[in-house]
Amino acid sequence: MRRIIAISILGLSAAGAFALPWGPGAGRDPQALNAEITSILAENSQQIGTMTLADLQKVAGEVSIAIQKDAYIRHARVASWVVPGAGQFQTGDALGGALFLTGDLVLVGATLVGIYYTLPSNVQFASLDYLNTPLSSIRSTWESNTLADYGPSIGVAIGGMAAQMVLRWFASRHAEQDARQAIESGKVTFQPTLVPMIGPMGPMGRMGMGFGLRW
């Protein structure tokens, strides 16, 4: 049992050292998690081989909580990057989530409308019956226009995508702040856990380490 917990401590610490600086969570600062784990290990600097079972469990639990906190914050941030407002709903900020989600839907809708009305008139619904016109004729009509003719629509599409990226950035940052505040206020709490499980479950599972750390 002691060996299992000791290996768990090393595995958790290694996971914190890597802290996923790539992928969907890229852009966050892994140094904070690394510093917290280093501090925990420094406070328990006696050799693992001489520690009691209770000591090992305590250290492993503290490290698991540090990683759970980091995973909770990262999950909120990534969720609001993928779907603006999702991270806010996760942290209990229903109003913020609704505002970001509504803003995203309005932005998408406005972009689609803008793209349509800047298309050449011969491919708009008023000029081309898409339901009753053969596909070959539709293609021929679209190809009859030059790239310059589609320039305004392309510009609107690029502008809409850029605006959406800005909105997602703000939403993800706001969700991250909400998650940190939820932790600091005690609204969200974590329990030390080192439950081995199969499959990508929990934050450690998503990191490929095979530990089921839950919040």
N, C-alpha and C positions, 0 to 999 in steps of 0.2 A: 504494500500500500504506500509506504514511504517513497519507494522508487517511482511509483506511478505519479505521485503528486510532484516529486522533484522534476520529473520529465515534463509534467504539465507546466510548471513554473518556467522552465527553459523554453518550452514551445511558445507560451504566451509572451514571454519577454522578446523572443525572436520576432514574433508577429508584430509586436509594438515597434521594434526597431525598423522593420521594413515599412509598416504603416501605410501601405498602398499609396505611394505618391503618383501612381499612374491610373488610367481608366476613368470611370465616371466621377470618382472622388478627387481627381487631380485638381490642383489649385489650392487645396487646403494645406495647413501647416502641420506636418507630422511631428515637428520638434516638440510641441506641447505634450503629446502623448508619450514620446520617448523620454522627455524630461521627468514626467510623472512616474513612469515605470522605473527609471534610474533612481529616482528619489526613494521609491518603495524598496528597491533592492538595497540601496545604501543604508536605509534604516534597519535593515535586517542583514547586515553585512557578514554575520558569522557564517562559517562554512556550512553549505547545505548538508553535508554528511553528518554534522554534529547537531543539527536542528532536530527538535522533537517533531512528532507527527502534527501536533497542534500548531507549531511554528510554521511548518510547511503549508498547512491548510490556510493559515492566516495570510501568508505572503501570496499564495496562489489566488486566494479570494480577492485580495486587494488589487492584484494585477488584472484579474478578470473584470472587476468593476471598472477599472481605468479604461480597458478596451471596450467595454460595453458603452460607456459614456461617449467615447470617441465614435463608435459605430452608430450610436443614436443620432449624434450631431451630423455625421456624414450622410446618414440615410435621409434625414430631413432635407439636407441641402441638395442631394442628388434628386430626390423626389420632386422638389420644386423646380429643378432644372428641366426634368423630363416633362412634367405637367405643372405649370405655374399654379401655386396654391396648394398642391398636394402635401408639401412639407408643412405648411401652416396647419392644415387639417390634422396632420399627425401630431403636432405639438399642442393641439387644442385651440388654436387661433382661428375659429370659424370665420370671423369677419375678414381677417386678412386673407384667408384662403379663398373666400368667395370673391373678394375684390381682384385678386391676382388672376383667378380662373376666368372671371368675367372679362377682365382686360385682355386676356389672351384670346378668348373667343371673339371679342369685338375686333381685335387686331387681325385675326385670321379672316374674319368675314369681310372687313374693309379691304384687305389685300385682294381677296378673290373678286370682289366687286370692281375694284380698281383695275385689276388685270383684264376683266371682261370688257369694261367700257373703253379701254385703250387698245383693244384689238382692232384690226382692220374691219371696216363695216361689213365686208363681204363674208366674214366668217362668224358674225354675230347672229344670234337667234332670229333677229328681225329679217335677215337676208337669206339665211340657210336653214332649211328644215331638216334638222338632224334625225328626226324620227322616220321620215319618209324618203330620205335621199340615200341612194346607194353609197356604200362606204368608199368605193373608188372615186365617186364624184366629190365626196367630202374631202378626201385626201388631195384630189386635184385642185380643189378650191384653196385649201391651205397652202399648197405648194406654189400656187400662182402668185403669192405675195413674197416679197424679198425679206431678208433678215432685218433690214432697216425698218420695214413696215411693222415688224413685231418689236422694235426697239423700245417704244413706250411701255408695252406690257412687261417686257423683260426688266425694265428699270423699276416698275412698280413691284414686281415679284422680288427683286433683289432688295429693294428698300423695305418691303414688308418683312422679309427674312431677317434683315439687320435689326429692325425694330423689335422683332420677336426675341432675338438673341439678347438684346439689351433688357427686355422685360424678364426673360428667364434668369439673367444674371442678378437683377435686383431681387427677384423672387427667391432665388437660392440663398442669397446673402441674408435676406430677411428671415427665411426659415432657419438658417444656421443660428442667427441671433436668438430667435424664439426658443430653439432647442437648448442653447446654453443657459438662457434665463430659466427655462423649465427645470434644468438640473440644479442651478444655483439656488432657486427658490424652494427646492424640495418637492415641486409638483410631480417630478418624475424621479423615481428611486430605482436602485438596482440591487440585486442580491448576488453574492458570490456564488458562482456555479462552475463546475468543471464536469459537465455531463457529456461523455463521448457519444457521438451519434454518427450515423451513416447518411451521407448526402449533404448538399449545400444548404444546411439550415442554420439560421442565426448568423450574427456578424462574423464569427470565426469560420463558420462553414463557407460563407461567401468569400473569405480570404483563402479558402482551400486548406485550412489547418485541421478541420474535422472536429472542432470543439463546439458544443452547443451553448453559446453564451446568450442568454435571453434578457430582454428588458420588458 
